[in-house]
Amino acid sequence: MIRPLVLAALVALSTAACSKREVPLYGVRLGDAMSTARDHLVTHGEGRWESEAGAVPALTWTASSPSAPLRRARLEFHKGALVAARLVVAPDAPEAAGPALSVTSVQLTSREEEAGGARAVTLLSLDCPEHADEVKALLARAKASRLVQFARRVPASNFRARGRVMAGRTRL
């Protein structure tokens, strides 16, 4: 009787753990191989592929229709694994909504306005040496903007004698 209960608990825990994994963006997930990322990219329409060789090999997909939800996707690879996905999406696409910058233990997601109302959604691996400078710059820019906003909102009564903040700390 205990064995089926233990098995049921393990299945429930593994299902919960799988739901906490990184959600693929338009079907691609960081770490995918080049062929897997190309095959799994959900484009929602016609477009053309281009490939680039170099220090950071890349695949670029461009939509034929300017009204497509996914207008452009650039997938960058390092040592055969997807380490960056740069997407330009329609402003009403679900992926366009969300915080300007979010960080998990393995990836950074950035959202910015593009010309013509589109949104640029960038997904970067935190452990890729090719994109380390870009990750640091995005984090520094986010921290700097939060500190400026933070400094304006914190009343002087929240400071101790040594100048440290007692309440309202902001963490990235």
C-alpha positions in Angstrom: 0.0 0.0 0.0 2.9 2.4 0.7 4.6 1.8 -2.6 1.7 3.1 -4.8 1.5 6.2 -2.5 5.2 6.8 -2.8 5.0 6.3 -6.5 2.1 8.8 -6.8 4.0 11.3 -4.7 7.1 11.0 -6.9 5.1 11.4 -10.1 3.4 14.5 -8.6 6.8 16.0 -7.6 8.4 15.3 -11.0 5.4 16.9 -12.8 5.8 20.0 -10.6 9.5 20.1 -11.2 9.0 19.9 -15.0 6.6 22.8 -14.9 9.3 25.0 -13.3 11.7 24.5 -16.2 12.4 27.3 -18.5 9.5 27.9 -20.9 10.5 27.7 -24.6 10.1 31.0 -26.5 8.5 30.4 -29.9 9.4 26.7 -29.5 13.2 27.2 -28.9 15.0 26.7 -25.6 18.5 27.8 -24.7 20.9 24.8 -25.1 19.1 23.5 -28.2 21.3 22.3 -31.0 21.2 24.3 -34.3 19.1 21.8 -36.1 16.7 21.4 -33.2 16.3 25.1 -32.8 15.6 25.6 -36.5 13.1 22.7 -36.6 11.3 23.8 -33.4 11.0 27.5 -34.1 7.3 28.3 -34.4 7.1 31.0 -37.1 3.3 31.3 -37.6 3.7 31.9 -41.3 6.0 32.1 -44.3 9.5 33.5 -44.2 13.1 32.9 -45.2 16.1 31.5 -43.4 19.7 32.8 -43.6 22.8 31.4 -41.9 25.9 33.2 -40.8 29.3 31.7 -40.0 31.8 33.3 -37.7 32.9 33.4 -34.1 29.2 33.1 -33.2 27.3 31.1 -35.8 23.7 32.3 -36.3 20.5 31.4 -38.0 18.1 34.3 -38.9 14.5 33.9 -39.9 12.6 36.8 -41.4 8.8 36.8 -41.9 7.4 37.5 -45.3 4.4 39.4 -43.8 5.1 42.5 -41.7 2.0 41.8 -39.6 3.2 38.4 -38.4 3.4 37.8 -34.7 7.0 36.8 -35.0 8.7 39.2 -37.4 12.3 38.2 -37.1 14.3 35.7 -35.1 18.1 35.5 -34.8 19.4 32.4 -33.1 23.0 32.5 -32.0 25.1 29.4 -31.1 28.3 28.7 -29.2 29.9 25.2 -29.3 26.8 23.9 -31.0 24.2 25.1 -28.4 21.7 27.9 -28.6 23.0 30.7 -26.3 21.0 33.7 -27.5 17.7 34.2 -29.2 16.9 37.7 -30.5 13.3 38.0 -31.5 11.3 40.9 -32.9 7.6 40.4 -32.2 4.4 42.3 -32.8 3.4 44.6 -29.9 0.3 42.5 -29.2 2.1 39.1 -29.1 2.1 37.4 -25.7 5.9 37.4 -25.6 6.0 41.2 -25.9 4.3 41.6 -22.5 6.4 41.2 -19.4 9.1 43.0 -17.4 11.8 44.9 -19.2 14.4 42.6 -17.7 14.0 39.3 -15.9 16.7 36.9 -14.7 16.6 33.3 -13.7 19.4 31.0 -12.7 20.3 30.2 -16.3 19.0 33.0 -18.5 18.3 36.7 -18.9 15.2 38.0 -20.8 15.2 41.6 -22.0 12.3 43.4 -23.7 12.7 46.7 -25.4 10.7 48.9 -27.8 11.6 48.7 -31.5 10.9 51.1 -34.3 7.4 50.8 -35.7 5.9 49.7 -32.4 7.4 46.2 -32.4 9.1 44.7 -29.4 12.6 43.2 -29.2 12.7 40.2 -26.9 16.2 39.0 -26.2 17.0 35.7 -24.4 20.6 35.3 -23.3 22.4 32.4 -21.6 24.2 33.5 -18.4 27.1 31.2 -18.8 28.1 31.9 -22.4 31.5 33.6 -22.6 30.6 35.2 -26.0 27.7 37.1 -24.5 29.1 37.8 -21.0 29.8 41.5 -21.7 26.2 42.0 -23.0 24.7 40.3 -20.0 26.8 42.5 -17.6 25.8 45.6 -19.5 22.1 44.8 -19.3 22.4 44.0 -15.6 24.3 47.2 -14.9 21.8 49.3 -16.8 18.9 47.7 -15.0 20.6 48.2 -11.6 21.5 51.8 -12.4 17.9 52.7 -13.4 16.5 51.0 -10.3 19.0 52.8 -8.1 17.9 56.2 -9.5 14.3 55.4 -9.1 15.0 53.9 -5.6 16.9 57.0 -4.5 14.0 59.3 -5.4 11.4 57.2 -3.5 13.2 56.4 -0.2 12.5 59.0 2.5 15.4 60.2 4.6 14.0 58.6 7.7 14.8 55.2 6.3 18.6 55.7 6.7 20.6 54.7 9.7 23.5 56.7 11.1 25.9 54.7 8.9 23.9 55.5 5.7 22.5 52.0 5.1 18.9 51.5 4.1 16.6 50.0 6.7 13.6 49.3 4.5 12.7 49.1 0.9 15.8 47.4 -0.5 15.7 46.5 -4.2 17.3 43.3 -5.4 17.8 42.2 -8.9 
